[in-house]
Amino acid sequence: MNKNSAASLAARYAQDGFVVIPDLLSGAECDRLKVEARQVLDHHAKPGASVYVHVAVVSPAFRALAEDPRVVAILKPVMPQGVMFLSDKIVYKAPDKTFPTPWHIDCFYWRNTRPKLSVWIPLDDATAENGTLTVVPGSHKKDWRMVKMGLPSGDFQYEINGGDWREGDVVTCAIQRGTAIIFSDRLVHGSTRNTAGKDRYAIISTYHAPAADEPFDLDFPARKVLVPAAQG
Ligand SMILES: O=C(O)CCC(=O)C(=O)O
C-alpha cells in the first residue's frame, strides 16, 4: 500500500471508527473458507451454535487468513504500534436464525485490557436482508453504557443501554463477500436480521498492539505477534 492510501485509510478509521476494504479476498477463497467454516462448526462447535471462537486454533486455513499479508497490510496503517493477532471467530447466521445481533461495543467483552480492533469478512455477499454488519460512524468517540441481555442462543451478552443515535446515522454495510471491514472495539455495531432465508457466514479476527500478555490474553492460544512494535 502506498503512503497516500495508508494515510487515507488511517484518517477514515480515526474519523469513523471503521473502514471498508473491498475485494480483500477472491470469490474462490470465500468459497473455500465457507466450506472450512462449515467443517469447523460441525466438528468443534456446540450443535446448532452460530458462533465459534478460537477458529485459528483448529483450522490452518483460518490461521493463514489471520496472518495473511493482505490483512496485515490493511492493519499496519491503523496500528502504528505493531500488530498482534489475538483470536478469531466464525459468526454464522443460518436461514432459520433471524434475530439481529444487538447494538454493542466489543470492548465490553474485554474490559480493562488494551485497545483492540477487529476485521469482519463475510464469506457470503452480505446485505440488509441476510444479516450484514451495521455500524454507527463516529460512535467510537463516545462513552456507552451496556446492559446484559439474553439472546436465545446466548451468543451475545451485552446491548447498548439508551443509544442516542438517529436512524439516519446508521450505515448498513451492503458488501460483497471477501470485503473486509476493520472496526474499533469502541464502535457501536450490530447486524441486521437474516430474513432472506440464506446463509451468512462471516469470520471476525481480533488484533491488538504487541505487549506482554495480560491475564485476559492467556485464554487465546493462537495469539501471535505479526508486526513487532519497532516496525509498526
Ligand atoms: O457477524 C455479526 O453478525 C456481528 C458480529 C459482531 O458484532 C461481533 O462479533 O462483535
The ligand as a Tripos MOL2 file, in Angstrom:
@<TRIPOS>MOLECULE
LIG
   10     9     1     0     0
SMALL
NO_CHARGES

@<TRIPOS>ATOM
      1 O1        -21.4010  -11.0290   12.3890 O.co2     1 LIG1
      2 C1        -22.2710  -10.4720   13.0450 C.2       1 LIG1
      3 O2        -23.4480  -10.6980   12.8860 O.co2     1 LIG1
      4 C2        -21.9030   -9.4320   14.0650 C.3       1 LIG1
      5 C3        -20.8020   -9.8990   14.9220 C.3       1 LIG1
      6 C4        -20.4160   -8.9190   15.9510 C.2       1 LIG1
      7 O3        -20.9750   -7.8700   16.0730 O.2       1 LIG1
      8 C5        -19.3260   -9.2010   16.8580 C.2       1 LIG1
      9 O4        -18.8510  -10.3430   16.8720 O.co2     1 LIG1
     10 O5        -18.9090   -8.2960   17.5970 O.co2     1 LIG1
@<TRIPOS>BOND
     1     1     2 2
     2     2     3 1
     3     2     4 1
     4     4     5 1
     5     5     6 1
     6     6     7 2
     7     6     8 1
     8     8     9 2
     9     8    10 1
@<TRIPOS>SUBSTRUCTURE
     1 LIG1         1 GROUP 0 **** ****
